[in-house]
Amino acid sequence: MSKEPKLSFKQQQLIVRENAIVDATNSLLAKKGFDLMTMDEVAAEVGIAKASLYKHFPSKEALAAAAMIRLLENTLAFVRGMATDRAPIEQLKGVLQWALEIRMKGGLPTLPAENTSLREALLNNTRYISRLMDLNELMGELIERARADGKIRKDLPTEVVLFTIYARSCDPTLDYLRSNEQYSSDQVINFLLSTCFDGLS
């Protein structure tokens, strides 16, 4: 069995710096959104020159793609790590709860759907697409199993259920209720989980 080649000190430094850049991007995307975030802010947050930032990521779109890839990889790890003895519907609720808890802590980047250059950058990024497809497949399997258990309506296509769950993780209702300070974080998350999975009736 061959050992993986040991990374040089310079390579390790590069990885640490790129992780710090993605951390900063993630935080700024969660706080300000893609349109308001600037390369200058990311560089300042990391404590590097803007020219150094461009050596790692050539554009704001590339930064956003890196943040989304990390989010997808973290989500995949969470989904794969869930206890398999939990009912499929409970696993789906668990994924949404996890995403909402991350949002509560300001750690879930949000991207505008209508930005053409950003959409093209994501669609042309093979790492992003492969992880998105992996996640969609895993979530789709859970949705199908929950439907077979009678927990999800049979007339709803899988992609409708899937993107309803994704949309709820980015729901602006969370920000409004959180800023209102009338409800606790747990209450807000439970409201969103309930309306997503139980409806309003």
KAPE-V130020 format. One record per residue. N is the residue number from 1. PHI is phi in degrees with one decimal (none if undefined). BURIAL is 1 if it has 16 or more other C-alpha atoms within 10 Angstrom, else 0. D_CENTER is the distance of its C-alpha to the mean C-alpha in Angstrom with 2 decimals. Layout:
BEGIN
N:PHI:BURIAL:D_CENTER + N:PHI:BURIAL:D_CENTER
END
This chain:
BEGIN
1:none:0:35.15 + 2:-82.1:0:34.15 + 3:-82.1:0:32.30 + 4:-69.8:0:29.40 + 5:-62.2:0:30.82 + 6:-71.4:0:30.45 + 7:-73.4:0:28.51 + 8:-72.0:0:30.76 + 9:-58.9:0:30.42 + 10:-64.3:0:29.47 + 11:-65.0:0:26.69 + 12:-62.9:0:25.38 + 13:-61.5:0:25.57 + 14:-61.3:0:23.66 + 15:-64.5:0:20.74 + 16:-60.9:0:20.84 + 17:-66.6:1:20.98 + 18:-65.4:1:18.11 + 19:-63.4:1:15.91 + 20:-64.8:1:17.28 + 21:-64.5:1:16.58 + 22:-67.6:1:12.85 + 23:-57.3:1:12.89 + 24:-63.7:1:14.86 + 25:-62.8:1:12.82 + 26:-57.0:1:9.61 + 27:-63.2:1:12.09 + 28:-68.7:1:13.89 + 29:-64.2:1:11.18 + 30:-68.7:1:10.33 + 31:-81.1:1:14.14 + 32:-113.1:0:15.62 + 33:87.9:1:13.44 + 34:-64.1:1:14.01 + 35:-63.6:0:17.61 + 36:-88.6:0:18.87 + 37:-70.1:1:17.39 + 38:-122.1:1:20.10 + 39:-62.8:1:20.70 + 40:-58.8:0:23.43 + 41:-65.5:0:21.16 + 42:-62.9:1:18.86 + 43:-60.0:1:22.10 + 44:-64.4:0:23.65 + 45:-62.8:1:20.80 + 46:-82.1:1:21.12 + 47:86.0:0:24.89 + 48:-127.5:0:25.62 + 49:-72.1:0:27.47 + 50:-60.2:0:25.76 + 51:-61.3:0:27.71 + 52:-67.2:0:26.15 + 53:-60.4:1:22.61 + 54:-66.9:0:23.66 + 55:-69.0:0:24.92 + 56:-89.2:0:21.44 + 57:-134.8:1:19.52 + 58:-73.8:0:21.82 + 59:-157.5:0:19.94 + 60:-63.8:1:17.37 + 61:-64.2:1:15.75 + 62:-66.1:1:15.69 + 63:-62.7:1:14.06 + 64:-62.4:1:11.19 + 65:-62.2:1:10.97 + 66:-62.2:1:11.04 + 67:-64.7:1:8.18 + 68:-70.5:1:5.98 + 69:-63.1:1:8.02 + 70:-62.4:1:7.52 + 71:-59.2:1:3.83 + 72:-63.7:1:5.47 + 73:-65.3:1:8.46 + 74:-65.5:0:7.68 + 75:-66.9:1:6.72 + 76:-58.6:1:9.82 + 77:-62.0:0:11.78 + 78:-65.7:0:11.32 + 79:-62.4:1:12.39 + 80:-69.2:0:15.15 + 81:-90.1:0:16.29 + 82:-69.6:0:16.96 + 83:-63.2:0:20.68 + 84:-73.6:0:22.04 + 85:-83.7:0:24.80 + 86:-74.7:0:22.59 + 87:-60.0:0:23.13 + 88:-52.0:1:20.54 + 89:-64.9:1:20.07 + 90:-70.5:0:19.51 + 91:-67.2:1:16.85 + 92:-62.6:1:15.00 + 93:-62.2:1:15.57 + 94:-63.5:1:14.41 + 95:-64.6:1:10.89 + 96:-65.3:1:10.71 + 97:-60.4:1:12.55 + 98:-59.3:1:10.35 + 99:-64.2:1:7.26 + 100:-67.6:1:10.11 + 101:-64.8:1:11.65 + 102:-63.8:0:8.95 + 103:-62.0:1:9.25 + 104:-59.1:1:12.94 + 105:-89.6:0:13.02 + 106:76.2:0:11.61 + 107:-115.6:1:8.68 + 108:-113.0:1:5.71 + 109:-68.7:1:6.46 + 110:-122.0:1:8.00 + 111:-124.1:1:10.08 + 112:-72.6:0:13.46 + 113:-75.0:0:14.15 + 114:-95.1:0:17.76 + 115:-80.7:0:17.69 + 116:-65.0:0:19.64 + 117:-65.0:0:19.47 + 118:-68.7:1:15.70 + 119:-60.4:1:15.50 + 120:-64.0:0:18.21 + 121:-61.9:1:16.66 + 122:-70.5:1:13.54 + 123:-67.3:0:15.99 + 124:-92.8:0:18.26 + 125:-97.1:0:15.88 + 126:-65.1:0:16.76 + 127:-63.6:0:14.24 + 128:-62.0:1:11.33 + 129:-62.6:0:13.42 + 130:-65.1:0:14.48 + 131:-71.2:1:11.21 + 132:-63.1:1:10.13 + 133:-64.5:0:13.67 + 134:-60.9:0:13.60 + 135:-66.2:1:10.78 + 136:-58.4:1:12.63 + 137:-66.4:0:15.80 + 138:-61.9:0:15.00 + 139:-65.9:1:13.83 + 140:-61.1:1:16.82 + 141:-63.6:0:19.13 + 142:-63.9:1:18.25 + 143:-63.7:1:18.85 + 144:-62.2:1:22.12 + 145:-68.2:1:23.26 + 146:-66.0:1:22.62 + 147:-64.6:1:24.59 + 148:-63.8:0:27.34 + 149:-79.1:0:27.55 + 150:82.0:0:28.19 + 151:-96.7:1:25.14 + 152:-131.5:1:23.65 + 153:-56.3:0:25.94 + 154:-72.6:0:27.44 + 155:-82.5:0:27.73 + 156:-91.5:0:24.00 + 157:-61.2:0:22.65 + 158:-55.3:1:19.77 + 159:-67.3:0:17.60 + 160:-66.9:0:18.43 + 161:-65.1:1:17.30 + 162:-57.1:1:14.06 + 163:-77.5:0:13.11 + 164:-67.1:0:14.57 + 165:-65.6:1:12.17 + 166:-59.7:0:9.11 + 167:-63.7:0:11.17 + 168:-66.0:1:12.04 + 169:-67.1:1:8.67 + 170:-108.5:1:9.20 + 171:-59.8:0:12.93 + 172:-65.5:0:15.08 + 173:-55.1:0:17.36 + 174:-58.8:1:15.50 + 175:-63.8:0:16.33 + 176:-63.8:0:19.82 + 177:-66.8:1:20.62 + 178:-68.1:1:19.41 + 179:-70.5:0:21.58 + 180:-64.5:0:24.37 + 181:61.0:0:24.68 + 182:-84.9:0:26.57 + 183:-123.4:0:24.24 + 184:-75.3:0:22.70 + 185:-57.4:1:18.99 + 186:-62.1:0:19.73 + 187:-64.1:0:21.61 + 188:-60.7:1:18.95 + 189:-62.1:1:16.40 + 190:-65.2:0:19.32 + 191:-60.1:0:20.23 + 192:-69.4:1:16.92 + 193:-62.7:1:17.01 + 194:-65.0:0:20.67 + 195:-69.8:0:20.53 + 196:-71.9:1:17.85 + 197:-97.8:1:19.78 + 198:-109.6:0:23.29 + 199:78.0:0:23.69 + 200:-110.2:0:26.14 + 201:-85.6:0:29.42
END
